Amino acid sequence: MLSPVTDNLDASGTFCSSPGAIEQVRYGCSLGALASVIAIPGAVPITHCGPGCATKQFHALSGINAYQGGEFHVPSSNIGNQEVIFGGADRLDELIRSTLKVMQADLFVVQSGCVPGLVGDDVGSVVRSYQRQGVPIVFAETSGYRGNNFTGHETIIRAIIDQFVDANDAPLQHGLVNVWSLLPYQNPFWRGDLTEIKRILEGIGLEVNILFGPASAGVEEWRAIQRAQFNLVLSPWLGLATAAHLEDLYGQPFLHVPTIPIGAKATSAFLRQVVDFAGLDRERAEAFITQEEREYYVYLRDFASFYAGCTSQYRLPSTAIVVSESAYNLAVASFLVEQLGLNPGPMVISENPPVDFRETIQKQYRSLADGAGNEAVFEQDGHRIHDLIRQADLTGELPIVFGSTWEAALADAIGAPLVEIGYPCTDEVVLSRAYVGYRGALALIERTYTTVVRASTMG
Amino acid sequence: MALNLKNPQVETRDQRLGTITQWDGRADQLVRDSAFTYGCSKGCDNGGRRLCEQSSPFQQASMCAEHIAVTNATIIQESVVVQHAPIGCAASQSFTARYYRDLAARRGWTLEDPKSICTNLGEQDMVFGGVERLEQTIRDAFERHQPRVIFVATSCATGIIGDDVDGAAKRVEDEIGIPVVTLHCEGFKSKHWSSGWDVIEHGILRRLVPHAPQRQPDLINVIHLGGPDVFSPLLGPLGLRVNLVMGGNTLERLAQMSEAAATVTMCFVLSYLATGLEQEFGVPEVKAPLPYGLDATDNWLRDIARLTGNDDKVEAVIAGERARIAPELARLRKALTGKRGFVAAGAAFAHGLLADLRELGVEVDSAFSFHHDPTTDSGDPKQDSLGHLVDVWGDVPNYTVSPDQHFQAHAALQRARPDFVICRHSGTMAVLAGRMGIPVLPIFYSNDGLGYEGLLTIGRAILRVLPRKRFYDDVAANSSFPYQSWWLAQTDPYAPIAEPA
C-alpha cells in the first residue's frame, strides 16, 4: 500500500521519485515514523529492517535532536545476510512471537524498512495472523526509499486507524476533537506545544484527543477517534490526508488551520474560528480568551520596555530568516512578522511538502505584513539553502535566523544570531518548553531576545 | 591469514575473526574457548574452530557497520562523504557534525561542519538503479567543496539492487582527478557494527597510504577510536612523535602512516589497519597488551621503546610517571575501594576498563561486551586482551556478550546490582542504568582510560557521577520499562524466551 500522501510519482505514475541528493539532511526516512509510535503512550514499534536503521532514526530525531529522550526499546529483526537471501518473513514472525512474551504494550506497530521492501517479504500476512488472534498489532510499510518521516507518520496513523481503531456504533461525542498537528520528535518542541494546544482547546470547552505525547491518555484516545465530533488539522499539510481519510470512513468533518497560532492575536483568532466551526458556547470561550489575554498582555507590556527602551546598546534584529519544516516555519514567521513587527526575510521550507499543498502554503506567506510578504522557497538541500540566503539583499537590515543546527555556520557568516527551532537541533535541551499558543509565545520571545542579548554582549 | 587488499570489499570480521555477538558465562571460559579458534600458542593444538554462540529469538534495534564507516570517513579532514542510500541512512549526519565540531575544538582544527551528501534514493532508483544519480552527486560534491578525497558509502538498499558503485566511482575519479574511495558497508552483511572500522581502514589502506615511503624513525602511528591526544605526553619523553590516526585525521597523517617506525592500536577492535600496515609496508605493530593499569602501561611503553630503539629512556619515564600520579591515585583508591562497578563497552575496550577499575580498587565481577573477537587480525595471542585481563586480574564471573541489547542489559544489571556503570555507546546502556537507579559514567572519548593519567581521569569521573544517585533513584522510583514483569525480574540475559517447539 502506498502512503496516502505519496504524490511525488514519476512520469509512469508508478514509483515515487527522489527529490534529489541532500546535504545536511533535515528529516528522517519513512521508518523514522517509529518516533511517532513511540510518541503514543503505551505503543511500541516493532521494526523489520537492517540492524542500524531504527537506532539511527531515533538517535537522530530524539537523541541528538534537543536531547528529548523517549522510550526506545524497539524490537528489531536486525536483518542479516540470511534474511536478505532467503527472505525475512519467518524471522519477523519469530520476533513478533518473542516480543509478545517479553514486552508490555497496549499497541504494537510493525514497521518494515528498505530491505523487506526490496526482497519482497509479505509482512502484512505475518501481522494479520496475529491480528486474527486478537493481538493489538498493526502493520505499516515504511520503506525508507518510499518517503520521509512526515509521510511515514501519516502511514502509521492510517495503519492504526484502519487496522486497530474499531469501526463500531460508538455514539458521537459532541465537543470531542482529534488534533493532527506537529510531527513528534522532528519538532523539538512538540511535547510542550501539544500540551499548550490541548490546554487552550479545553479552555474553550472541547475535550481533546491530542493523541501524542505526555498530555495524551495514550492508546485509549486512539480507540476514541471515531467518537470525535470533528478533526482539527493544525498544520499546513501534515494531517490532511488523515482527516480526509477519517471523513471518508466515519463522515467526520474536519477544520484545517494551516498556521499554528503563536501569540494572543493569532491564538484568540484561532480559538474563535474553532468555536464557530464546532458550534461551542461562545460566552464560555470568550471568558477563557479574556483571561488568557489579560495575563499575556501584562507580560507583553513588560516586554515592551525591553523592546522599546532598554535596548539601545543591543543590535535588535529587524529581519527574520526562517529555515524549517513548513508547520513551524509558517507559525514562527507569522508571529515574528505580524506580531513583533520584523521584516520577512528568506523563508525556506525544508521538508519537501507534497506539491499539491504548496500553493496553499504560499498564500499564507504572501498575505503576511499586509500583503508585503515574500513567497517561501521549497528546498531541502542545505548547500542550496545557504546559497540562496547569502544571496538575499539584506542591505541596512539586522538579520536573525530561526533554523536548525545546520544554520549555525551560516548565521555566523552573515552576522546573525541563531534561534534553533527545528531538526537537527543539537544546541538546545528541550523538555516541556512550548513556542505556540499564549504561553509558548512568551517562551519564544524569551529565547529569542536572550539569544540577541547574548550575541551582543558575549560576541 | 593475510588481509586481502585487492578486493574493494573487505572481508567481514565474522569471516576473518569468527566474531560473535551473543554469549554469557565466565570470562575464563570464553578465553579458553576463544583459544581454540587460533590454536597452539595458548596451549591447545586444535585451532580453527568457531566459537559456540548463543541466540535469542527476541532482539532489539542495534547498530550497523555503515554508521561506523561513514562517521569515521566523515571526520577525515578535506573529505566529502557521499552516502549512496535512501535518506534514512543519512540521519547520522547531525550526530557526526556535532562529533566533528567537538573534535575540532579539542584538537585545534578549524571549526566547521564536516561535509556529507546523501544521494537520497527513491523508489524509482530502486527499480531502475541509482548509478547515474551517484555519479552526479560525486561531481556535485567535488564542485561544491573541492575536497581532496571523496568517500562513497554503500547501503543495504544499494547492496541489494546491485548498483555498480565501484564502476561509478572509477568513472568520476578519472574525470575529477582525486581519489574516490568506495566503502562497502551494507549493514546486513555483518552481524556486528564494528565491521565498519574494517571497512574504513580497508579503504584507507587501499587508497590513501602511498607505497615506497621514506622512513621516519621517530614517528609512531597511534590508531585510536577518537578524542584528544593523550599520547604525546606519554610518548614524547621517549623521543617519539605521535601520528594520531582514525578518530579524525588529516590526509597527511594517513599518508605518512607507511613512514612510521611502528604502530600501536589503542583498541584491538581496530587492529585491521595496524596489521595491514605491517603486511603492506613493513611497519611493525606493537603487540603488547593495551596500557590499562600500571603494569600493563609499563610493559606497553617498554615494548614501544624496544621496537623504536629507545630502551635507554623508558625506565626513567615509567618511574617519573608512576611517581607523578601516586598521590592522586592513592586518594582515588581510597575513595573507590569497596565500590562495585559494572563495565559495558566493546570487547578490547571493555577489557581495558575492567583493568582500570580493578587497578583503582573497584570490585567488578560483571561486564557486558558488545561483541567478542576470538582473535585479532595479526593472530598474535599477545593481543588476546580478555585472556590478558583474566591472567593478570582474575576471572570476571558474569561476562555477557550482547550487541547493546537493552533487555539483556537490564537482566545483567539486575544480576550485578552495581554501585555504578561505566559504558560506551551511551545510547542504550547509560539511560537504562540511570533509570534503574544506578549512577552511570558514559565514556565518549575512549582514550580517557589509557595509561597512567587514564587511571586518574576515570577515577575522578566516577567520583563525579556517584552523587547523581540521588537523581537516578528518584527517576527509577517514578518510571517503569515496557517489559513483562517476568522479564523485569530476570537475572539471566539469555533466559529462554520461546517455549521449545
Interface residues (C-beta under 8 A of the other chain):
Chain A: N8 D10 F15 C16 S17 S18 P19 G20 A21 I22 E23 Q24 V25 Y27 G28 C29 S30 L31 G32 V44 T47 G50 P51 G52 C53 A54 T55 K56 Q57 F58 H59 A60 L61 G63 I64 N65 G69 E71 F72 H73 V74 P75 S76 S77 N78 I79 G80 N81 E83 V84 E94 L95 R97 S98 T99 K101 V102 M103 Q104 A105 G113 C114 V115 G117 L118 V119 S143 G144 Y145 R146 N148 H383 T405 W406 A408 A409 Y423 P424 T426
Chain B: S56 P57 F58 Q59 Q60 A61 S62 M63 C64 A65 E66 H67 P86 I87 G88 C89 A90 A91 S92 Q93 S94 F95 A97 R98 E112 D113 K115 S116 I117 C118 T119 N120 L121 G122 E123 Q124 D125 M126 V127 R133 Q136 T137 D140 R144 S155 C156 A157 I160 I161 G187 F188 K189 K191 W193 P403 H406 F407 G427 T428 V431 F481 P482 Y483 Q484 S485 W487 I497 A498
